[in-house]
Amino acid sequence: MTTTMKRVFLHIKRLFRKFWFFIFFVAAISPIIGLGVLIILTIISMLFFSDPKEENDLADYFTEEELRKIQSDEEVDEEEYLVLLAKYQTYQCPVKVDQITTWTSSEVTKDSYILHYEIYDKWHAYGEIDTVALRNNILSGINKDDNQMQCIIATRRNLVFRYWNCQDETLYDIVLTPEDLKR
């Protein structure tokens, strides 16, 4: 399907979600007038409003087996679980953590499980982020009994919180070793 047709269908879908009663009422009176109203409303929507975001289904990104492994309590290889978990978390992103921080994705590397964050705040452009305070705050909020933490510890990976400051385009890594996570 071409992108233009996709855009048209997304706008029609949005119109039906918002004005379904009006569209059905007009179509009940006269199908031709109803179709004409729908065409006019779609053109107006495409000209004056931004394109609606397409809601993707979880099944578009994951196989049934992968979803079963993520959502069940069955025993799964830790390596495979972390890769699936990172893929699942990235699917759910972006997530607004607080007023200035947005979680953008997760990834698994050979030696780390990395959580990517973006920081949008002007005061960070003029000063350093206090990484020691941030590290202590993160450590105090981690649930060490969580299945994800247990997999990271079992695979001897570091847990990395990677913050990207959008103002001055610097990266800050808060690295927690498996020993830090055990404490």
Salt bridges, closest charged atoms under 4 A:
ASP51 OD2 - ARG7 NE 2.85
ASP51 OD1 - HIS11 NE2 2.88
GLU54 OE1 - LYS6 NZ 3.15
GLU65 OE2 - LYS69 NZ 2.99
GLU66 OE1 - LYS87 NZ 3.35
GLU74 OE2 - ARG68 NH1 2.76
GLU79 OE1 - ARG157 NH2 2.81
GLU80 OE2 - LYS69 NZ 2.44
GLU107 OE2 - HIS116 NE2 2.66
ASP173 OD1 - ARG162 NE 2.75
GLU179 OE2 - ARG156 NH2 2.74
ASP180 OD2 - ARG135 NH2 2.39
ASP180 OD1 - ARG183 NH2 3.05
